[in-house]
């Protein structure tokens, strides 16, 4: 009895396996079709899942399988410098192998000297440089390799219409048995090709969504950076792109602005932001249909994330109020956006082509008396009343800083007397000026307030009225306190005149 591996055909389907031959009888110990190294049902199922879940086309996976088989074939049976390609038929599971040669002439390659002649010339001095090798750096010719190249004269004997730089394909002997190392190499090639195809698919999907608001679940937080799960990909929100003071839990779903999609060495890098000014605009677009259809337009945004923002909007339809469209009925639209941003305050103003009028509105809620424009220095001098200076400047200069960013003008706030109270530079930084002249009256007033209790016993007309007003509301109490201080000041003046 003889036992060996054979290939047999059953209904025109090739099988390989372990057969035992007893006389004229063939006993089958274990067999598989030649293409059973690929279970076609499993492969088709996997191809469908990859295309549905990861967006990888079937053609890309089939191409990866062919590349992997060609790599395994070259490692097991190929020669050095040989270019091997494989064609895998998904319907039958049969693979065909080819050797590729490039058609060249003397302008493309240089011919090496016979190794024996080089050894004879070398002698005891060591290896000698091939005299036929190009010495000029600009010479792009490559070394001729008979396994990779074929001269155009020889190629035309096989195919008449061939030309330089064309490819000639020669069939190779089919082999089904690959070693363990070759199989492992094929596996690594398939994994790498699938990853590359998935990266291309993700890059193509999210590049088209750049500039949109995406929703993702928080996976983890590392070194201040938040990682979001977007389904097929992972996004990162750097610390600088987060709203100060916001805290999230793992698994919580949040919205963010997708502002960058790049291809990195480890895959596609997707960056999102919640502090980007356009994130505010996209939130308003989701709440305001007039923005989507183009009836109104947001012209400029100045934002300090988590604190305050100013939005300039203009209407392209004279029948629409742009500010009211963003605010919404009873403030529903702007309240929704504010709640998404963690209570960030939003000032909505109407954009104007006149810079003076635009700057005046940008400084709201402060009331402006006059605006002088300096076109050469691109600077605006704004005059405000004394009781409006704090509103115009804002806490820490926030209001005038946002107004300067919104209008792209340098703003200098002056008092009625002409003194500079606050000014901004080209970068939007605010400098608040405090003169000594303003501090002096404050000190005198404080001395008078301190001296007031000593003079109170001389005037009995104002003191009895205070207890009667204790039962009034908090607003009335503040008004009475102001009247009381005024009467005390008048009483002090009368006392000084009597003295």
Residue pairs with C-beta under 8 A, 6 or more apart in sequence:
1 20
1 21
1 22
2 20
2 21
3 18
3 19
3 20
3 21
3 29
4 18
4 19
4 21
5 16
5 17
5 18
5 19
6 16
6 17
6 19
7 14
7 15
7 16
7 34
8 14
8 15
8 19
8 26
8 31
9 15
13 33
14 33
14 34
14 35
15 31
15 32
15 33
15 34
16 31
16 32
16 33
16 34
16 176
17 28
17 29
17 30
17 31
17 32
18 28
18 29
18 30
18 31
19 26
19 27
19 28
19 29
19 31
20 26
20 27
20 28
20 29
21 27
33 93
34 93
34 94
34 176
35 92
35 93
35 94
36 93
37 93
37 176
38 65
38 88
38 93
40 90
40 91
40 93
43 90
44 90
46 61
47 58
47 61
47 62
47 90
48 58
50 56
50 58
50 61
50 194
51 57
51 58
54 198
54 201
54 232
55 198
55 201
55 202
55 205
55 232
56 194
56 197
56 198
56 201
57 197
57 201
58 90
60 193
60 194
60 197
61 193
61 194
61 197
62 88
62 90
63 193
64 189
64 190
64 193
64 194
64 197
65 88
65 190
66 85
66 86
66 87
66 88
66 95
67 86
67 189
67 193
68 185
68 186
68 187
68 189
68 190
68 193
69 86
69 88
69 95
69 97
69 186
70 84
70 85
70 86
70 97
71 84
71 182
71 185
71 186
71 189
72 178
72 182
72 183
72 185
72 186
73 84
73 86
73 97
73 172
73 175
73 178
73 182
74 82
74 84
75 181
75 182
75 185
76 175
76 178
76 179
76 182
77 172
77 173
77 175
78 84
79 147
80 147
81 145
81 147
81 148
82 99
82 147
82 148
83 99
83 100
83 101
83 147
83 148
84 97
84 98
84 99
84 100
84 172
85 97
85 98
85 99
85 100
85 169
86 95
86 96
86 97
86 98
87 95
87 96
87 98
88 95
89 95
89 96
95 174
96 171
96 174
97 171
97 172
97 173
97 174
97 175
98 169
98 170
98 171
98 172
99 147
99 169
99 170
99 171
99 172
100 167
100 168
100 169
100 170
101 147
101 148
101 149
101 150
101 155
101 167
101 168
101 170
102 148
102 149
102 150
102 165
102 166
102 167
102 168
103 149
103 150
103 151
103 152
103 155
103 162
103 163
103 164
103 165
103 166
103 167
103 168
104 144
104 149
104 150
104 151
104 152
104 164
104 165
105 151
105 152
105 164
107 141
107 164
108 141
108 142
108 149
108 164
108 165
109 141
109 142
109 143
109 144
109 149
110 132
110 133
110 134
110 141
110 142
110 143
110 144
111 132
111 144
112 130
112 132
112 133
112 143
112 144
113 130
113 131
113 132
118 127
118 128
118 130
121 128
122 128
133 143
134 141
150 168
152 162
152 163
152 164
155 162
155 166
155 168
156 162
158 168
159 168
162 168
178 186
195 267
199 263
199 267
199 268
202 232
202 233
202 267
202 268
203 261
203 263
203 268
205 232
206 230
206 233
206 258
206 261
206 268
206 270
207 261
209 258
209 261
210 258
210 259
210 260
210 261
211 257
211 258
211 259
211 278
212 257
212 258
212 282
213 255
213 256
213 257
213 258
213 279
213 282
213 283
213 286
214 228
214 230
214 235
214 255
214 256
214 257
214 258
214 272
215 253
215 254
215 255
216 228
216 229
216 230
216 231
216 235
216 253
216 254
216 256
216 272
217 228
217 229
217 251
217 252
217 253
218 226
218 227
218 228
218 229
218 248
218 249
218 250
218 251
218 252
218 253
218 254
219 227
219 228
219 229
219 234
219 250
220 227
220 250
221 227
221 248
221 250
223 239
224 238
224 239
225 236
225 237
225 238
225 239
226 236
226 237
226 242
226 248
227 234
227 235
227 236
227 237
228 234
228 235
228 236
228 237
228 254
228 256
228 272
230 270
233 268
233 270
234 270
235 256
235 258
235 270
235 271
235 272
236 269
236 270
236 271
236 272
237 256
237 271
237 272
237 273
237 274
238 271
238 273
240 275
241 271
241 272
241 273
241 274
241 275
241 276
242 273
242 274
242 275
243 274
243 275
243 305
243 306
243 341
243 342
243 344
244 305
244 306
245 306
245 342
246 274
246 306
246 342
248 254
254 274
255 274
255 283
255 340
256 272
256 273
256 274
256 279
257 272
257 273
257 274
257 276
257 278
257 279
257 282
258 270
258 271
258 272
259 271
259 272
259 273
259 276
259 278
260 269
260 270
260 271
261 268
261 269
261 270
261 271
262 268
262 269
262 271
263 269
273 279
274 305
274 341
275 303
275 305
275 306
277 301
277 302
277 303
277 309
278 301
280 301
280 303
280 309
280 311
280 337
280 341
280 346
281 298
281 301
281 311
283 336
283 337
283 340
283 341
284 291
284 298
284 311
284 326
284 333
284 337
285 291
285 292
287 328
287 333
287 336
287 337
288 296
288 325
288 326
288 328
288 333
290 296
290 320
290 322
290 325
291 297
291 298
291 325
291 326
294 316
295 315
295 316
295 317
295 320
295 325
296 313
296 314
296 315
296 316
296 317
296 320
296 322
296 325
296 326
297 313
297 314
297 315
297 316
298 311
298 312
298 313
299 312
299 313
299 314
299 351
300 311
300 312
300 351
300 406
300 407
300 408
301 309
301 310
301 311
301 312
301 406
302 309
302 310
302 402
302 403
302 405
302 406
303 309
303 310
303 402
304 398
304 401
304 402
305 341
305 344
306 341
306 342
306 344
307 344
307 345
307 398
308 344
308 345
308 346
308 347
308 398
308 402
309 344
309 345
309 346
309 347
309 402
310 346
310 347
310 348
310 349
310 362
310 402
310 403
310 405
310 406
311 326
311 346
311 347
311 348
311 349
312 349
312 350
312 351
312 358
312 362
312 406
313 322
313 323
313 325
313 326
313 348
313 349
313 350
313 351
314 322
314 350
314 351
315 321
315 322
315 325
322 350
322 351
323 348
323 349
323 350
326 333
326 334
326 348
327 333
327 334
327 348
328 334
328 335
334 346
334 348
337 346
338 344
338 345
338 346
347 364
347 402
349 361
349 362
349 364
350 361
351 358
352 358
352 361
355 373
355 380
355 407
355 409
356 371
356 373
356 380
358 407
359 368
359 371
359 380
359 382
359 403
359 407
359 409
359 411
360 368
360 371
360 382
362 402
362 403
362 406
362 407
363 382
363 384
363 392
363 399
363 400
363 403
363 411
365 391
366 384
366 388
366 389
366 391
366 392
366 399
367 384
367 385
367 388
367 391
368 382
368 383
368 384
368 388
368 392
369 383
369 384
369 385
369 416
370 382
370 383
371 380
371 381
371 382
371 383
372 380
372 381
372 382
372 383
373 379
373 380
374 380
374 381
377 410
378 409
378 410
379 409
379 410
379 411
379 412
380 407
380 409
380 410
380 411
380 412
381 412
381 414
382 392
382 411
382 412
382 413
382 414
383 414
383 415
383 416
384 392
384 413
384 414
384 415
384 421
385 416
386 415
386 416
389 413
389 415
389 421
391 399
392 399
392 400
392 413
392 421
392 422
393 399
393 400
393 413
393 421
393 422
393 430
393 432
394 400
394 401
394 402
396 430
397 422
397 424
397 430
397 431
397 432
400 411
400 413
400 422
400 424
400 430
401 424
401 428
401 429
401 430
403 411
404 410
404 411
404 424
404 428
404 430
405 428
410 423
410 424
410 425
410 426
411 423
411 424
412 420
412 422
412 423
412 424
413 420
413 421
413 422
413 423
414 420
414 421
415 421
419 433
419 435
419 437
420 433
421 432
421 433
422 430
422 431
422 432
422 433
423 430
423 431
423 433
424 430
424 431
425 431
448 489
448 492
451 492
452 488
452 492
455 491
455 492
455 495
456 463
456 488
456 491
458 491
458 495
459 491
459 494
459 495
461 487
461 491
462 484
462 487
462 488
462 491
465 484
466 480
466 484
469 476
469 477
469 480
470 477
472 480
